[in-house]
């Protein structure tokens, strides 16, 4: 039992090292002089990292440490790919944790809103009552219309898209009006 716990702990540690290594490789690969890149104050939380980076400019001089917030995505080949999300001098573990909590809250609110929209569309009898999700909808145009309406509804309640809330709500209402007519017709810009 102790060996199993130790093995799991070592594997978790190695997985963290691999993420850290892929983060540093990503930054080095983009640098003028990859071996000269310096790192400090690295903080990682989930798929996000804060890291201070110093590198050389084209003339060979160091430019000074800059703080970056990075986000990791896993590509279809299951490779970690880090992308710079922002240049943020105040990126800390606490700020990452707060943002993670906000993302979780947005996801929960979005899931509730998407379920509400799906139920409305079912109640309008636009889709089969037996459908449990948009993938159960056989008509491709209707599937796409329901999926995008659910996505718009999720965005309307997201803090990330708060500035565009009215736009997303208008799109949801436009779609609901179309569904009330018994139609899944997509606006011209969204047709396949």
Secondary structure, 3 states (H helix, E strand, C coil): CHHHHHHHHHHHHHHHHHHHHHHHHHHHHCCCCHHHCEEEEEEEECCEEEEEEECECCCCCECCCEEEEEEEEECCCCCEEEEEEEECCCCCHHHHHHHHHHHHHHHHHHHHHHHHHHHHHHHCCCCCCCCCCHHHCCCHHHHHHHHHHHHHHHHHCCHHHHHHHHHHHHHHHHHHHHHHCCCCCCCHHHCC
